[in-house]
Amino acid sequence: MLREKRTGSVATVLCDSGDRHPNTYYDPDWHDRNHVDTAPREETITRFLGTGFWLDPGILPTAAIADRPTIWDNV
């Protein structure tokens, strides 16, 4: 941004363990009462952990990334 003489912001997201949220984050009944469906994101996260690619459901068919290198290829 500096090189392009632009202004803006940089945001950092820090995750926590969720241990402060036992009655919400870790409570399946709370999820049900609040219509929280984690299934689509679980697939996205599992794919990310296996391939290194973050793809929201429906953006690309899985075949489109099948032959791409992953972040683990050089480990």
C-alpha positions, -999 to 999 in steps of 0.1 A, spaced: 0 0 0 28 24 8 45 18 -25 12 25 -43 6 56 -21 -27 41 -8 -41 41 27 -58 12 44 -58 -11 73 -42 -44 81 -63 -67 103 -51 -97 123 -75 -124 135 -63 -142 166 -81 -174 175 -87 -187 210 -95 -222 222 -131 -214 228 -128 -224 264 -146 -192 275 -177 -203 255 -187 -237 269 -224 -229 268 -223 -217 232 -194 -228 211 -192 -263 225 -229 -269 231 -247 -287 203 -281 -278 218 -272 -241 216 -262 -246 179 -296 -261 173 -316 -234 191 -297 -207 172 -298 -225 138 -260 -229 136 -251 -255 110 -214 -263 111 -214 -291 86 -205 -270 55 -176 -254 73 -164 -287 87 -159 -299 51 -141 -267 42 -118 -270 72 -110 -307 66 -102 -299 30 -79 -270 41 -61 -292 66 -55 -318 39 -47 -296 9 -38 -261 22 -65 -246 0 -94 -227 17 -124 -230 -6 -159 -222 6 -185 -248 -5 -197 -243 -40 -169 -221 -53 -150 -247 -72 -156 -283 -78 -131 -305 -59 -117 -318 -92 -105 -283 -100 -80 -285 -72 -72 -322 -72 -39 -319 -91 -27 -286 -75 3 -288 -52 -4 -284 -15 14 -266 13 26 -300 25 44 -310 -7 77 -295 3 77 -305 40 
